[in-house]
Amino acid sequence: MYSYKYGYGALDAYAFVKAAQSWSLVKPQTWLSTKTIQLNDAKMVSEGNYTGGQFIGSGGVESKITITQQLLNGNNFERLEHINVKVWIQHTRRGDVEVKLISPNGVKSVLASKRVFDADTSGFPGWTFMTVKHWWVFGTSAQDQKLISTIDFI
């Protein structure tokens, strides 16, 4: 028998049942939502309607957020599986904007890369990006974990 998802092969149902009898469950799934970072007195009037903000200069724009161990513990948070980042970026040529997420230990996720043929003039109004590159296991250290969101103009 062939499965388009799993290829050829047989499954040992007895082995699955035996493994399930002594399986250790993981903690329930949890979510952590942080406060919105608004640059330079930006205001969100309504979804997709925003004012103010900060122009992207030649060196780009950085915004930082600090995630403390206390915050994680208070939300029953043990492992980070994925990160969602929602941005409101107005730009005359979307292909010139690069959005990156950089962890304290230097892991970089390019959420939106430079695209030569993307000449759209709407930018990224309310776009949500996701990455699974930052699979972290948080310990009991009181040290803060910082995520740095960088938006570079190319």
DSSP file (Angstrom, degrees, kcal/mol; ACC not computed):
  #  RESIDUE AA STRUCTURE BP1 BP2  ACC     N-H-->O    O-->H-N    N-H-->O    O-->H-N    TCO  KAPPA ALPHA  PHI   PSI    X-CA   Y-CA   Z-CA
    1    1 A M              0   0    0      0, 0.0     8,-0.7     0, 0.0     2,-0.4   0.000 360.0 360.0 360.0 143.5    0.0    0.0    0.0
    2    2 A Y  E     -A    8   0A   0      6,-0.2     2,-0.5     3,-0.0     6,-0.2  -0.956 360.0-160.3-120.0 133.5    1.3    3.5   -0.8
    3    3 A S  E  >  -A    7   0A   0      4,-2.0     4,-2.7    -2,-0.4     0, 0.0  -0.950  15.7-146.0-110.6 129.4    0.4    6.7    1.1
    4    4 A Y  T  4 S+     0   0    0     -2,-0.5    -1,-0.1     1,-0.2     4,-0.1   0.715 103.0  42.6 -66.9 -17.5    0.9   10.0   -0.7
    5    5 A K  T  4 S+     0   0    0      2,-0.1    -1,-0.2     1,-0.0    -3,-0.0   0.813 129.9  20.9 -91.7 -36.4    1.9   11.5    2.7
    6    6 A Y  T  4 S-     0   0    0      1,-0.3    -2,-0.2     3,-0.1     2,-0.1   0.438  92.7-139.7-119.0  -1.2    4.1    8.7    4.1
    7    7 A G  E  <  -A    3   0A   0     -4,-2.7    -4,-2.0     2,-0.0    -1,-0.3  -0.411  53.4 -18.2  78.4-153.9    5.3    6.6    1.2
    8    8 A Y  E    S+A    2   0A   0     -6,-0.2     2,-0.2    -2,-0.1    -6,-0.2  -0.519  87.4  84.4 -87.3 156.3    5.5    2.8    1.2
    9    9 A G        -     0   0    0     -8,-0.7     2,-0.3    -2,-0.2    -3,-0.1  -0.539  62.2 -99.6 135.4 162.8    5.6    0.8    4.4
   10   10 A A        -     0   0    0     -2,-0.2     2,-0.4     2,-0.0    -2,-0.0  -0.860  27.0-133.7-114.1 149.1    3.6   -0.9    7.1
   11   11 A L        -     0   0    0     -2,-0.3     2,-1.1     4,-0.0     3,-0.1  -0.838  13.2-132.8-102.7 140.6    2.8    0.4   10.5
   12   12 A D     >  -     0   0    0     -2,-0.4     4,-1.7     1,-0.2     3,-0.3  -0.767  22.4-175.6 -92.7  94.1    3.1   -1.8   13.6
   13   13 A A  H  > S+     0   0    0     -2,-1.1     4,-2.3     1,-0.2    -1,-0.2   0.858  81.7  56.7 -60.9 -38.0   -0.2   -1.1   15.4
   14   14 A Y  H  > S+     0   0    0      1,-0.2     4,-2.4     2,-0.2    -1,-0.2   0.912 106.3  49.8 -60.4 -42.9    0.8   -3.2   18.4
   15   15 A A  H  > S+     0   0    0     -3,-0.3     4,-2.1     1,-0.2    -1,-0.2   0.865 109.7  51.8 -64.6 -36.3    4.0   -1.2   18.9
   16   16 A F  H  X S+     0   0    0     -4,-1.7     4,-2.1     2,-0.2    -2,-0.2   0.918 110.4  47.7 -65.7 -43.3    2.0    2.0   18.8
   17   17 A V  H  X S+     0   0    0     -4,-2.3     4,-1.4     2,-0.2    -2,-0.2   0.917 112.0  49.6 -64.9 -43.7   -0.4    0.8   21.4
   18   18 A K  H  X S+     0   0    0     -4,-2.4     4,-0.7     1,-0.2     3,-0.2   0.906 112.0  48.5 -62.4 -42.1    2.4   -0.4   23.7
   19   19 A A  H >< S+     0   0    0     -4,-2.1     3,-0.8     1,-0.2    -1,-0.2   0.883 108.1  54.9 -65.6 -38.0    4.1    3.0   23.4
   20   20 A A  H >< S+     0   0    0     -4,-2.1     3,-0.9     1,-0.2    -1,-0.2   0.801  97.2  65.2 -66.7 -28.7    0.9    4.8   24.1
   21   21 A Q  H 3< S+     0   0    0     -4,-1.4    -1,-0.2     1,-0.2    -2,-0.2   0.788 115.3  27.9 -66.8 -27.4    0.4    2.9   27.4
   22   22 A S  T << S+     0   0    0     -3,-0.8    -1,-0.2    -4,-0.7    -2,-0.2   0.139  89.4 138.1-118.6  18.9    3.6    4.5   28.9
   23   23 A W    <   -     0   0    0     -3,-0.9     2,-0.6    -4,-0.1    -3,-0.1  -0.444  48.7-136.8 -70.1 133.9    3.5    7.8   27.0
   24   24 A S        -     0   0    0     -2,-0.2     2,-0.1     1,-0.0    -1,-0.1  -0.821  22.0-133.5 -91.4 124.8    4.4   10.9   29.0
   25   25 A L        -     0   0    0     -2,-0.6     2,-0.2     1,-0.1    -1,-0.0  -0.427  13.2-129.8 -77.2 151.1    2.0   13.8   28.1
   26   26 A V        -     0   0    0      1,-0.2     3,-0.1    -2,-0.1    -1,-0.1  -0.492  37.4 -83.1 -89.9 167.4    3.3   17.3   27.4
   27   27 A K        -     0   0    0     -2,-0.2    -1,-0.2     1,-0.1     3,-0.1  -0.264  59.6 -85.6 -63.6 158.2    1.9   20.4   29.0
   28   28 A P        -     0   0    0      0, 0.0    -1,-0.1     0, 0.0     2,-0.0  -0.289  55.9 -89.1 -62.1 153.1   -1.2   21.9   27.4
   29   29 A Q        -     0   0    0     -3,-0.1     2,-0.3    48,-0.1    48,-0.0  -0.353  51.3-169.9 -63.1 142.5   -0.6   24.3   24.5
   30   30 A T        -     0   0    0     -3,-0.1     2,-0.3     2,-0.0    46,-0.1  -0.939  12.7-149.4-136.2 158.2   -0.2   27.9   25.6
   31   31 A W        -     0   0    0     -2,-0.3     2,-0.4    44,-0.1    46,-0.0  -0.928   1.7-161.0-126.4 150.4    0.0   31.3   23.8
   32   32 A L        -     0   0    0     -2,-0.3     2,-0.5     2,-0.0    40,-0.0  -0.961   7.6-173.1-133.4 116.1    1.8   34.4   24.8
   33   33 A S        -     0   0    0     -2,-0.4     2,-0.2     3,-0.0     3,-0.1  -0.920  11.4-156.4-108.5 134.2    0.7   37.7   23.3
   34   34 A T        -     0   0    0     -2,-0.5     3,-0.1     1,-0.1     2,-0.1  -0.600  29.7 -83.1-105.8 167.7    2.8   40.8   23.9
   35   35 A K        -     0   0    0     -2,-0.2     2,-0.2     1,-0.1    -1,-0.1  -0.383  54.3-100.7 -65.3 144.7    2.1   44.4   23.9
   36   36 A T        -     0   0    0     -2,-0.1     2,-0.6     1,-0.1    -1,-0.1  -0.476  30.0-135.6 -69.3 134.8    2.2   46.1   20.4
   37   37 A I        -     0   0    0     -2,-0.2     2,-0.5    -3,-0.1    -1,-0.1  -0.842  21.8-170.8 -93.7 121.4    5.3   48.0   19.7
   38   38 A Q        -     0   0    0     -2,-0.6     3,-0.5    15,-0.0     2,-0.4  -0.961  12.6-143.0-116.5 122.6    4.6   51.3   18.1
   39   39 A L  S >  S-     0   0    0     -2,-0.5     3,-0.7     1,-0.2    14,-0.3  -0.674  72.7  -7.7 -88.8 134.5    7.5   53.3   16.7
   40   40 A N  T 3  S-     0   0    0     -2,-0.4    13,-1.0     1,-0.2    -1,-0.2   0.886 129.0 -51.3  55.6  48.9    7.6   57.1   16.9
   41   41 A D  T 3  S+     0   0    0     -3,-0.5    -1,-0.2     1,-0.2    -2,-0.1   0.806  83.3 177.2  60.3  33.4    4.1   57.6   18.3
   42   42 A A    <   -     0   0    0     -3,-0.7     2,-0.4    10,-0.2    10,-0.2  -0.373  13.0-153.5 -63.7 147.2    2.4   55.5   15.6
   43   43 A K  E     -B   51   0B   0      8,-2.5     8,-2.4    -2,-0.0     2,-0.9  -0.991  12.9-148.2-129.4 133.3   -1.3   55.2   16.0
   44   44 A M  E     +B   50   0B   0     -2,-0.4     6,-0.2     6,-0.2     3,-0.1  -0.869  18.5 176.8 -99.2 103.0   -3.6   52.4   14.8
   45   45 A V  E     -     0   0B   0      4,-1.9     2,-0.3    -2,-0.9    -1,-0.2   0.940  68.8 -26.7 -72.1 -48.9   -6.9   54.1   14.1
   46   46 A S  E >  S-B   49   0B   0      3,-1.7     3,-3.1    -3,-0.2    -1,-0.3  -0.935  97.4 -51.6-154.9 170.6   -8.6   51.0   12.8
   47   47 A E  T 3  S+     0   0    0      1,-0.3     3,-0.1    -2,-0.3    -3,-0.0  -0.276 130.0   0.9 -53.0 117.8   -7.4   47.7   11.2
   48   48 A G  T 3  S+     0   0    0      1,-0.1     2,-0.6    -2,-0.1    -1,-0.3   0.381 111.4 101.3  84.3  -4.7   -5.2   48.8    8.3
   49   49 A N  E <   +B   46   0B   0     -3,-3.1    -4,-1.9     2,-0.0    -3,-1.7  -0.911  48.1 152.7-117.2 104.3   -5.7   52.5    9.0
   50   50 A Y  E     -B   44   0B   0     -2,-0.6     2,-0.3    -6,-0.2    -6,-0.2  -0.905  24.4-162.3-133.9 158.1   -2.6   53.9   10.8
   51   51 A T  E     +B   43   0B   0     -8,-2.4    -8,-2.5    -2,-0.3     2,-0.1  -0.890  54.2  13.8-133.7 164.4   -0.8   57.2   11.2
   52   52 A G        +     0   0    0     -2,-0.3     2,-0.2   -10,-0.2   -10,-0.2  -0.357  62.1 135.1  73.1-150.0    2.6   58.3   12.3
   53   53 A G        -     0   0    0    -13,-1.0     2,-0.4   -14,-0.3    -1,-0.1  -0.653  56.8 -63.2 102.4-161.0    5.4   55.8   12.7
   54   54 A Q        -     0   0    0     -2,-0.2     2,-0.1     3,-0.0   -15,-0.1  -0.994  39.3-120.7-135.5 134.0    9.0   56.0   11.6
   55   55 A F        -     0   0    0     -2,-0.4     2,-0.9     1,-0.1    -2,-0.0  -0.439  31.1-116.3 -70.0 146.7   10.6   56.3    8.1
   56   56 A I        -     0   0    0     -2,-0.1     5,-0.1     5,-0.1    -1,-0.1  -0.769  40.0-167.5 -86.0 109.5   12.9   53.5    7.1
   57   57 A G    >   -     0   0    0     -2,-0.9     3,-1.5     3,-0.4    96,-0.5  -0.132  41.1 -80.7 -87.0-172.7   16.3   55.2    6.7
   58   58 A S  T 3  S+     0   0    0      1,-0.3     3,-0.1    94,-0.1    95,-0.1   0.789 130.6  48.5 -64.2 -27.7   19.5   53.8    5.1
   59   59 A G  T 3  S-     0   0    0      1,-0.3    -1,-0.3    93,-0.1     2,-0.1   0.473 110.4-127.2 -90.0  -1.4   20.4   51.9    8.3
   60   60 A G    <   -     0   0    0     -3,-1.5    -3,-0.4    92,-0.1     2,-0.4  -0.317  25.0 -78.6  86.8-174.4   16.9   50.4    8.7
   61   61 A V  E     -C  151   0C   0     90,-3.1    90,-3.1    -5,-0.1     2,-0.4  -0.991  37.8-161.9-130.0 136.3   14.7   50.4   11.7
   62   62 A E  E     -C  150   0C   0     -2,-0.4     2,-0.4    88,-0.2    88,-0.2  -0.942   7.5-176.7-119.1 142.9   15.0   48.2   14.8
   63   63 A S  E     -C  149   0C   0     86,-2.4    86,-2.5    -2,-0.4     2,-0.3  -0.998  11.6-160.1-133.3 139.7   12.4   47.5   17.5
   64   64 A K  E     -C  148   0C   0     -2,-0.4     2,-0.4    84,-0.2    84,-0.2  -0.886   8.4-171.1-122.1 148.6   13.2   45.4   20.5
   65   65 A I  E     -C  147   0C   0     82,-2.0    82,-2.1    -2,-0.3     2,-0.5  -0.998  15.3-142.0-136.4 141.0   11.0   43.5   23.0
   66   66 A T  E     -C  146   0C   0     -2,-0.4     2,-0.6    80,-0.2    80,-0.2  -0.906   9.8-166.9-107.7 126.4   12.1   41.8   26.2
   67   67 A I  E     -C  145   0C   0     78,-3.4    78,-3.0    -2,-0.5     2,-0.2  -0.956  15.3-157.1-110.7 115.2   10.6   38.5   27.2
   68   68 A T     >  -     0   0    0     -2,-0.6     4,-2.0    76,-0.2     5,-0.1  -0.548  26.5-121.8 -93.4 158.1   11.4   37.7   30.8
   69   69 A Q  H  > S+     0   0    0     73,-0.3     4,-2.9     1,-0.2     5,-0.2   0.853 115.1  57.9 -62.5 -34.6   11.5   34.3   32.5
   70   70 A Q  H  > S+     0   0    0      2,-0.2     4,-2.2     1,-0.2    -1,-0.2   0.907 105.4  49.3 -62.6 -42.5    8.9   35.6   34.9
   71   71 A L  H  > S+     0   0    0      2,-0.2     4,-0.7     1,-0.2    -2,-0.2   0.912 113.0  47.4 -62.2 -43.3    6.5   36.4   32.0
   72   72 A L  H ><>S+     0   0    0     -4,-2.0     5,-2.6     1,-0.2     3,-0.9   0.930 112.2  48.5 -64.5 -46.3    7.0   32.9   30.6
   73   73 A N  H ><5S+     0   0    0     -4,-2.9     3,-1.6     1,-0.2    -1,-0.2   0.884 106.8  57.1 -62.3 -38.6    6.5   31.2   33.9
   74   74 A G  H 3<5S+     0   0    0     -4,-2.2    -1,-0.2     1,-0.3    -2,-0.2   0.688 109.5  45.8 -66.3 -18.2    3.3   33.2   34.5
   75   75 A N  T <<5S-     0   0    0     -3,-0.9    -1,-0.3    -4,-0.7    -2,-0.2   0.157 114.7-112.6-109.7  16.6    1.9   31.9   31.2
   76   76 A N  T < 5 +     0   0    0     -3,-1.6     2,-0.5     1,-0.2    -3,-0.2   0.869  62.4 162.4  56.5  38.5    2.8   28.2   31.8
   77   77 A F      < +     0   0    0     -5,-2.6    -1,-0.2     1,-0.2    -2,-0.1  -0.798  15.8 151.3 -99.3 124.2    5.3   28.6   28.9
   78   78 A E        +     0   0    0     -2,-0.5    60,-1.9     1,-0.4     2,-0.4   0.730  63.1  26.4-118.0 -44.1    8.0   26.1   28.5
   79   79 A R  E     -F  137   0D   0     58,-0.2     2,-0.7    56,-0.0    -1,-0.4  -0.960  64.5-136.5-129.2 143.6    9.0   25.8   24.8
   80   80 A L  E     +F  136   0D   0     56,-2.3    56,-0.7    -2,-0.4     3,-0.1  -0.878  26.5 168.9 -98.6 118.9    8.7   28.2   22.0
   81   81 A E        -     0   0    0     -2,-0.7     2,-0.3     1,-0.4    -1,-0.2   0.862  62.8  -7.8 -97.0 -46.6    7.4   26.5   18.8
   82   82 A H        -     0   0    0     51,-0.1     2,-0.4    50,-0.0    -1,-0.4  -0.990  56.0-140.3-151.1 160.2    6.7   29.4   16.5
   83   83 A I  E     -G  131   0E   0     48,-2.3    48,-2.0    -2,-0.3     2,-0.4  -0.978   9.1-158.5-124.0 132.4    6.6   33.2   16.5
   84   84 A N  E     -G  130   0E   0     -2,-0.4     2,-0.4    46,-0.2    46,-0.2  -0.931   9.0-172.2-107.1 134.2    4.0   35.3   14.7
   85   85 A V  E     -G  129   0E   0     44,-2.9    44,-3.3    -2,-0.4     2,-0.5  -0.992   5.6-162.1-127.5 123.3    4.9   38.9   13.9
   86   86 A K  E     -G  128   0E   0     -2,-0.4     2,-0.3    42,-0.3    42,-0.2  -0.917  15.5-175.1-107.2 128.9    2.3   41.3   12.5
   87   87 A V  E     -G  127   0E   0     40,-2.8    40,-1.3    -2,-0.5    39,-0.9  -0.890  25.7-157.5-125.1 151.9    3.6   44.5   10.8
   88   88 A W  E     +G  125   0E   0     -2,-0.3     2,-0.5    37,-0.2    35,-0.1  -0.892  29.6 165.7-124.4  98.0    2.2   47.6    9.3
   89   89 A I  E     -G  124   0E   0     35,-2.0    35,-3.2    -2,-0.5     2,-0.5  -0.963  21.6-160.2-120.8 121.5    4.8   48.9    6.9
   90   90 A Q        +     0   0    0     -2,-0.5     2,-0.3    33,-0.2    33,-0.2  -0.872  26.8 154.5 -98.4 129.6    4.0   51.6    4.3
   91   91 A H        -     0   0    0     -2,-0.5     3,-0.3    30,-0.3    32,-0.2  -0.991  49.0-132.3-155.2 147.6    6.4   51.7    1.4
   92   92 A T  S    S+     0   0    0     -2,-0.3     2,-0.3     1,-0.3    30,-0.1   0.670 104.7  28.4 -77.6 -16.2    6.4   52.8   -2.2
   93   93 A R    >   -     0   0    0     28,-0.1     3,-2.1     1,-0.1    -1,-0.3  -0.782  66.4-165.8-147.2 100.1    8.1   49.5   -3.3
   94   94 A R  G >  S+     0   0    0     26,-2.8     3,-1.8    -3,-0.3    25,-0.2   0.803  85.5  66.8 -56.9 -33.7    7.5   46.5   -1.2
   95   95 A G  G 3  S+     0   0    0     23,-1.8    20,-1.9     1,-0.3    -1,-0.3   0.632  93.1  61.5 -65.6 -13.2   10.3   44.5   -2.8
   96   96 A D  G <  S+     0   0    0     -3,-2.1    58,-3.0    18,-0.2     2,-0.4   0.457  88.6  88.1 -90.0  -1.7   12.8   46.9   -1.3
   97   97 A V  E <   -D  153   0C   0     -3,-1.8     2,-0.4    56,-0.2    56,-0.2  -0.828  54.7-170.0-104.3 134.1   11.9   46.0    2.3
   98   98 A E  E     -D  152   0C   0     54,-2.5    54,-2.6    -2,-0.4     2,-0.5  -0.983   4.6-161.8-120.5 133.5   13.4   43.2    4.3
   99   99 A V  E     +DE 151 112C   0     13,-2.4    12,-2.2    -2,-0.4    13,-1.8  -0.966  14.6 176.9-117.5 125.9   12.0   42.1    7.6
  100  100 A K  E     -DE 150 110C   0     50,-3.4    50,-2.7    -2,-0.5     2,-0.4  -0.927  22.2-152.7-128.6 152.1   14.1   40.0   10.0
  101  101 A L  E     -DE 149 109C   0      8,-2.4     8,-2.7    -2,-0.3     2,-0.5  -0.996  17.9-169.1-120.7 126.8   13.7   38.5   13.5
  102  102 A I  E     -DE 148 108C   0     46,-3.1    46,-2.6    -2,-0.4     6,-0.2  -0.970   9.1-146.8-123.8 127.6   17.0   38.0   15.4
  103  103 A S    >   -     0   0    0      4,-2.5     3,-1.9    -2,-0.5    44,-0.2  -0.392  32.3-103.9 -85.0 166.8   17.2   36.1   18.6
  104  104 A P  T 3  S+     0   0    0      0, 0.0    -1,-0.1     0, 0.0    43,-0.1   0.803 122.4  53.6 -60.4 -29.0   19.7   36.9   21.5
  105  105 A N  T 3  S-     0   0    0      2,-0.1    -2,-0.0     1,-0.0    -3,-0.0   0.282 125.3-100.1 -92.6  12.3   21.9   34.0   20.4
  106  106 A G    <   +     0   0    0     -3,-1.9     2,-0.4     1,-0.3    -1,-0.0   0.466  68.9 149.8  91.9   2.0   22.1   35.2   16.8
  107  107 A V        -     0   0    0     -5,-0.0    -4,-2.5     1,-0.0     2,-0.4  -0.574  31.2-157.7 -70.7 126.1   19.5   33.0   15.1
  108  108 A K  E     -E  102   0C   0     -2,-0.4     2,-0.5    -6,-0.2    -6,-0.2  -0.903  15.1-169.9-112.4 133.0   18.0   35.0   12.2
  109  109 A S  E     -E  101   0C   0     -8,-2.7    -8,-2.4    -2,-0.4     2,-0.9  -0.984  14.7-149.0-116.5 120.3   14.7   34.4   10.5
  110  110 A V  E     +E  100   0C   0     -2,-0.5   -10,-0.2   -10,-0.2     3,-0.2  -0.806  18.3 178.2 -88.0 109.0   14.2   36.4    7.3
  111  111 A L  E    S+     0   0C   0    -12,-2.2     2,-0.4    -2,-0.9   -11,-0.2   0.833  74.9  12.0 -82.5 -34.8   10.4   37.0    7.3
  112  112 A A  E    S-E   99   0C   0    -13,-1.8   -13,-2.4    -3,-0.1    -1,-0.3  -0.946  78.1-162.6-143.3 121.0   10.3   39.0    4.1
  113  113 A S        -     0   0    0     -2,-0.4   -16,-0.2   -15,-0.2     2,-0.1  -0.552  37.3 -77.8-100.9 167.5   13.4   39.2    1.9
  114  114 A K        -     0   0    0     -2,-0.2     2,-0.5   -18,-0.1   -18,-0.2  -0.409  45.6-163.3 -61.6 134.5   14.2   41.6   -0.9
  115  115 A R    >   -     0   0    0    -20,-1.9     3,-1.4     3,-0.2   -18,-0.1  -0.946  11.4-160.5-129.1 110.1   12.3   40.8   -4.0
  116  116 A V  T 3  S+     0   0    0     -2,-0.5    -1,-0.1     1,-0.3   -21,-0.1   0.841  92.1  42.7 -58.2 -38.7   13.5   42.3   -7.3
  117  117 A F  T 3  S+     0   0    0      1,-0.1     2,-1.1   -22,-0.1    -1,-0.3   0.359  86.5 101.1 -95.8   6.1   10.2   41.9   -9.2
  118  118 A D    <   +     0   0    0     -3,-1.4   -23,-1.8     1,-0.1    -3,-0.2  -0.761  34.4 157.6 -94.3  95.9    7.9   43.0   -6.4
  119  119 A A        +     0   0    0     -2,-1.1    -1,-0.1   -25,-0.2    -3,-0.0   0.176  19.7 143.7-102.3  15.6    7.0   46.6   -7.3
  120  120 A D        -     0   0    0      1,-0.1   -26,-2.8   -27,-0.1     3,-0.4  -0.292  41.1-153.1 -59.3 139.8    3.8   46.7   -5.3
  121  121 A T  S    S+     0   0    0    -28,-0.2   -30,-0.3     1,-0.2    -1,-0.1   0.368  77.8  79.8 -97.4   3.8    3.2   50.1   -3.7
  122  122 A S  S    S-     0   0    0      1,-0.3    -1,-0.2   -32,-0.1     2,-0.1   0.589  75.7-158.6 -90.1  -8.9    1.1   49.0   -0.7
  123  123 A G        -     0   0    0     -3,-0.4    -1,-0.3   -32,-0.2   -33,-0.2  -0.457  52.8 -42.4  70.4-140.3    4.0   47.8    1.5
  124  124 A F  E >   -G   89   0E   0    -35,-3.2   -35,-2.0    -2,-0.1     2,-1.2  -0.662  63.7-177.2-125.5  73.9    3.0   45.4    4.3
  125  125 A P  E 3  S-G   88   0E   0      0, 0.0   -37,-0.2     0, 0.0    -2,-0.1  -0.604  76.9 -23.5 -80.1  98.6   -0.3   46.7    5.7
  126  126 A G  E 3  S+     0   0E   0     -2,-1.2     2,-0.2   -39,-0.9   -38,-0.2   0.792  90.5 165.4  75.5  28.5   -1.2   44.4    8.6
  127  127 A W  E <   -G   87   0E   0    -40,-1.3   -40,-2.8    -3,-0.7     2,-0.5  -0.572  26.5-147.2 -79.4 141.0    0.8   41.4    7.3
  128  128 A T  E     -G   86   0E   0    -42,-0.2     2,-0.3    -2,-0.2   -42,-0.3  -0.945  14.0-170.1-109.1 125.1    1.4   38.5    9.7
  129  129 A F  E     -G   85   0E   0    -44,-3.3   -44,-2.9    -2,-0.5     2,-0.4  -0.833   2.9-161.7-109.4 151.4    4.7   36.6    9.3
  130  130 A M  E     -G   84   0E   0     -2,-0.3     2,-0.3   -46,-0.2   -46,-0.2  -0.987   6.9-174.8-134.5 144.5    5.5   33.3   11.1
  131  131 A T  E     -G   83   0E   0    -48,-2.0   -48,-2.3    -2,-0.4     3,-0.1  -0.993  19.1-174.1-135.9 145.6    8.7   31.5   11.8
  132  132 A V        +     0   0    0     -2,-0.3     3,-0.3   -50,-0.2    -1,-0.1   0.127  66.0  99.6-116.3  15.9    9.5   28.1   13.3
  133  133 A K        +     0   0    0      1,-0.2     2,-0.6   -50,-0.1    -1,-0.1   0.643  68.6  69.6 -77.3 -14.4   13.3   28.7   13.3
  134  134 A H        +     0   0    0    -53,-0.2     2,-1.5    -3,-0.1    -1,-0.2  -0.462  56.5 164.7-106.9  59.8   13.4   29.7   17.0
  135  135 A W        +     0   0    0     -2,-0.6     2,-0.3    -3,-0.3   -54,-0.2  -0.625  21.2 175.0 -77.1  94.3   12.7   26.4   18.8
  136  136 A W  E     -F   80   0D   0     -2,-1.5   -56,-2.3   -56,-0.7     2,-0.5  -0.770  29.4-152.1-104.8 147.4   13.9   27.5   22.2
  137  137 A V  E     -F   79   0D   0     -2,-0.3     2,-0.4   -58,-0.2   -58,-0.2  -0.981  20.7-146.0-113.0 118.0   13.7   25.7   25.5
  138  138 A F        -     0   0    0    -60,-1.9     2,-0.0    -2,-0.5    -2,-0.0  -0.686  14.6-162.5 -87.8 133.5   13.6   28.2   28.4
  139  139 A G        -     0   0    0     -2,-0.4    -1,-0.1     2,-0.0     0, 0.0   0.029  39.2 -85.9 -93.5-155.5   15.3   27.2   31.6
  140  140 A T  S    S+     0   0    0     -2,-0.0    -2,-0.0   -67,-0.0   -71,-0.0   0.298  79.9 130.1-100.4   8.8   14.9   28.6   35.1
  141  141 A S        -     0   0    0      1,-0.1   -72,-0.1     2,-0.0    -2,-0.0  -0.330  57.4-141.8 -64.4 142.9   17.4   31.4   34.6
  142  142 A A        +     0   0    0    -73,-0.1   -73,-0.3   -74,-0.1   -72,-0.2   0.487  65.2 119.2 -82.9  -2.2   16.3   34.9   35.6
  143  143 A Q        -     0   0    0    -75,-0.1   -74,-0.2     1,-0.1     2,-0.1  -0.377  69.5-114.1 -66.2 140.4   18.1   36.3   32.6
  144  144 A D        -     0   0    0    -76,-0.1     2,-0.5    -2,-0.1   -76,-0.2  -0.461  18.8-141.7 -74.4 145.3   15.9   38.2   30.1
  145  145 A Q  E     -C   67   0C   0    -78,-3.0   -78,-3.4    -2,-0.1     2,-0.4  -0.942  19.8-158.7-105.6 127.1   15.4   36.8   26.6
  146  146 A K  E     -C   66   0C   0     -2,-0.5     2,-0.5   -80,-0.2   -80,-0.2  -0.894  10.1-161.9-113.3 136.3   15.3   39.5   23.9
  147  147 A L  E     -C   65   0C   0    -82,-2.1   -82,-2.0    -2,-0.4     2,-0.6  -0.952  10.8-157.1-109.9 133.2   13.8   39.3   20.5
  148  148 A I  E     -CD  64 102C   0    -46,-2.6   -46,-3.1    -2,-0.5     2,-0.6  -0.948   2.8-161.5-116.5 119.7   14.9   41.9   18.0
  149  149 A S  E     -CD  63 101C   0    -86,-2.5   -86,-2.4    -2,-0.6     2,-0.5  -0.883  13.9-169.9 -99.1 119.5   12.7   42.7   15.0
  150  150 A T  E     -CD  62 100C   0    -50,-2.7   -50,-3.4    -2,-0.6     2,-0.6  -0.925  12.7-168.0-115.7 132.5   14.7   44.5   12.3
  151  151 A I  E     -CD  61  99C   0    -90,-3.1   -90,-3.1    -2,-0.5     2,-0.4  -0.964  15.0-167.5-117.6 113.3   13.2   46.1    9.3
  152  152 A D  E     - D   0  98C   0    -54,-2.6   -54,-2.5    -2,-0.6     2,-0.6  -0.831  17.9-141.8-106.0 137.4   15.9   47.0    6.7
  153  153 A F  E       D   0  97C   0    -96,-0.5   -56,-0.2    -2,-0.4   -57,-0.0  -0.862 360.0 360.0 -90.6 124.7   15.5   49.2    3.7
  154  154 A I              0   0    0    -58,-3.0   -57,-0.1    -2,-0.6    -1,-0.1   0.401 360.0 360.0-101.8 360.0   17.5   47.7    0.8
